[in-house]
Amino acid sequence: MKRGGHILFTCKDTAVRVKYRPKILVSFMNNQKQQKPTLTGQRFKTRKRDEKERFDPSLFQESIVQGLNQTGADLEAVAKFLDASGAKLDYRRYAETLFDILVAGGMLAPGGTLSDDLTRTEFCLFTASEDLETMQAYAQVFNKLIRRYKYLEKGFEEEIKKLLLFLKGFTESERNKLAMLTGILLANGNISASILNSLYNENLVKEGVSAAFAVKLFKSWIHEKDINSVSASLRKVGMDNRLMELFPANKRSCEHFSKYFTDAGLKELSDFARNQQSIGARKELQKELQEQMARGEALKDMIAYSREEMKKTNISEQTMIGIVWSSVMSSVEWNKKEELVTEQAIKLLKVCCGTETFVSKSQYSPLLKAFTSQGLSELTLLLKIQEYCYDNIHFMKAFQKIVVLLYKADVLSEEVILKWYTEGHVAKGKSVFLEQMKKFVEWLKNAEEESESEEEEAD
């Protein structure tokens, strides 16, 4: 608004009176446009508890080393010192450093060598006596520490994995002590058997370090527990079939493994490995038989293949008939209705007339007959049938009909059936199956008596 040579500018909050001068007016207008709002606030100080502490294991190491030097070789005192120190020192942050010191006396560099520039102690696992009793005492130190500070469990297992990868950097004596300690820890359940994966490192295997370490480890493990406990732990982590991998590829055979560990005084481990290999071979054989049945291959070819595998893998006829039975019963998809499954089973097992080249109608009695040349094999088959019918409830009423069918097909003899009935059966479904077989067994006994009577008359 122009008044008496002046212009009055009004803004939202102010009124400004200026003399009317075009240049000044333009400048004033520009300044008004350039003004921008600014943000203001308060700066907060970071709290001490929120500040990230710099990772510096040297001070932690000095504290642990000093304490270990004071306690000396008294492992009870060491355990008490570690228990008390956990309240003052950051075990969670420096777990790796802590375990390095307890095992090697100081922090380990990559490869397993001790770092040169840091404090060490002479009171550690690697400088202790190389005997089982001392290693058991050290195992107790670790056990007490981890029970007191549960969060150290994972870090301790990772430490053992790391130490196993560093084996080449340790002396033979140090490796032996670590192996004995590891075996004791495995026996006590302080660590999982999955840590043994580190032993399959190519370089360790190639130079024989893994196998030598495994001997000491398994000796102490079996000494603390037994082979059944060891096998259960290995099976739990899927390592029961990988023991051969402790040797280079050119020595990875059951014979070499058995000789190596038997000579080292671990025959039970050799027997376990041999048994595991046999189980693996049986699984492969059953899988191949099932595939041959699915393809409808000739019975004579299946029999020839099975006999060849029996010789190759040293499988007994009793084991073989169990594999054949399982393969046959796994070759079809069974009806869910109990009244139909018996008919389906009879059709599957009925005697082949012998004129068909291929098994087009799934008739497998001749295949079963090929591997029941011995009485013990017949009894094994009969027990397998009993267990199968009990474990698969739809077959409970089919047991007697299957046995009678196989009797007529000359797969099962009357002597074996009578032996099974009187003393050879197992507990599974015993009362049900004995009741089913009662009339047939009576008929067999009568037939036998009549036959004996006729023979006496003939004489």
Long-range contacts (C-beta under 8 A, 24 or more apart in sequence): 55-93, 57-94, 57-97, 57-107, 58-118, 58-119, 60-89, 60-90, 60-93, 60-94, 60-97, 60-98, 61-97, 61-101, 61-106, 61-107, 61-118, 61-119, 62-119, 63-88, 63-89, 64-89, 64-97, 64-98, 64-101, 64-121, 65-101, 65-106, 65-119, 65-120, 65-121, 68-101, 68-121, 68-123, 68-124, 69-121, 69-122, 69-123, 71-123, 72-123, 73-123, 73-128, 75-137, 75-138, 75-140, 75-141, 78-123, 78-141, 79-140, 79-141, 79-144, 79-145, 82-141, 82-144, 82-145, 83-144, 83-145, 83-148, 86-145, 86-148, 86-149, 91-149, 91-151, 91-152, 92-151, 92-152, 95-152, 95-155, 95-156, 95-159, 96-155, 96-158, 96-159, 96-162, 98-152, 99-155, 99-156, 99-159, 100-159, 102-141, 102-142, 103-159, 103-163, 103-178, 104-174, 108-166, 111-166, 111-168, 111-169, 112-163, 112-166, 112-167, 112-168, 112-169, 112-170, 113-169, 125-177, 125-178, 125-181, 126-170, 126-173, 126-174, 126-177, 126-178, 128-177, 130-173, 130-176, 130-177, 132-180, 132-220, 132-223, 135-177, 135-180, 135-181, 135-184, 135-220, 136-184, 138-181, 139-181, 139-184, 139-185, 139-188, 139-190, 142-185, 142-190, 143-185, 143-188, 143-190, 146-190, 156-190, 156-191, 157-191, 157-192, 157-195, 160-185, 160-191, 160-195, 161-195, 161-197, 161-198, 162-198, 164-195, 164-196, 164-198, 164-199, 164-201, 164-204, 164-213, 165-198, 165-201, 165-204, 167-204, 167-209, 167-210, 167-213, 168-203, 168-204, 168-207, 168-209, 175-209, 175-212, 175-213, 175-216, 176-216, 178-213, 179-213, 179-214, 179-215, 179-216, 179-217, 179-220, 180-216, 180-217, 180-219, 180-220, 181-220, 182-217, 182-220, 183-216, 183-217, 183-218, 183-219, 183-220, 183-221, 183-222, 183-223, 183-224, 184-220, 184-221, 184-224, 186-217, 186-221, 186-233, 187-220, 187-221, 187-224, 187-225, 187-229, 188-224, 192-237, 193-233, 193-234, 193-236, 193-237, 193-239, 194-237, 194-239, 196-239, 197-239, 199-246, 200-242, 200-245, 200-246, 205-245, 205-246, 205-247, 205-248, 206-248, 210-246, 211-246, 211-247, 211-260, 214-246, 215-261, 215-264, 215-266, 218-261, 218-266, 218-269, 219-264, 219-265, 219-266, 222-266, 222-268, 222-269, 227-268, 227-269, 227-272, 230-269, 230-272, 231-272, 240-272, 240-276, 241-276, 241-277, 241-280, 243-269, 243-273, 243-276, 244-273, 244-277, 278-313, 278-314, 278-315, 281-309, 281-313, 281-315, 282-313, 282-315, 282-319, 282-323, 285-309, 285-313, 285-315, 285-323, 286-323, 286-326, 286-327, 286-330, 289-323, 289-324, 289-327, 290-327, 290-330, 290-331, 293-327, 293-328, 293-331, 293-359, 293-362, 293-364, 294-331, 296-358, 296-359, 296-360, 297-358, 297-359, 298-357, 298-358, 298-359, 299-352, 299-359, 299-364, 299-366, 299-367, 302-367, 303-366, 303-367, 303-370, 306-370, 306-371, 307-370, 317-371, 317-372, 317-373, 317-374, 317-376, 317-377, 318-374, 318-376, 318-377, 318-380, 320-371, 320-377, 321-368, 321-371, 321-372, 321-377, 321-380, 321-381, 321-384, 322-380, 322-381, 322-384, 324-367, 324-368, 324-371, 325-368, 325-381, 325-384, 325-385, 325-388, 326-384, 328-364, 328-367, 328-368, 329-388, 331-362, 331-364, 332-362, 334-392, 334-394, 335-394, 336-394, 337-394, 338-394, 338-396, 338-397, 341-394, 341-395, 341-398, 342-395, 342-397, 342-398, 342-401, 345-395, 345-398, 345-401, 345-402, 346-398, 346-401, 346-402, 346-405, 349-402, 349-405, 349-406, 349-409, 350-405, 350-409, 351-408, 351-409, 365-405, 365-406, 365-409, 365-411, 368-406, 368-409, 368-411, 369-409, 369-410, 369-411, 372-411, 372-412, 375-413, 375-415, 375-416, 378-411, 378-412, 378-413, 378-416, 379-416, 379-419, 379-420, 379-424, 381-406, 381-411, 381-412, 382-412, 382-416, 382-417, 382-420, 382-424, 383-420, 383-424, 383-425, 383-426, 386-420, 386-425, 386-426, 386-428, 386-429, 386-433, 387-426, 387-428, 389-429, 389-433, 390-428, 390-429, 390-433, 391-428, 396-429, 396-432, 397-436, 399-429, 399-432, 399-433, 399-436, 399-437, 400-433, 400-436, 400-437, 400-440, 403-437, 403-440, 404-440, 414-444, 414-447, 414-448, 417-441, 417-444, 418-444, 418-445
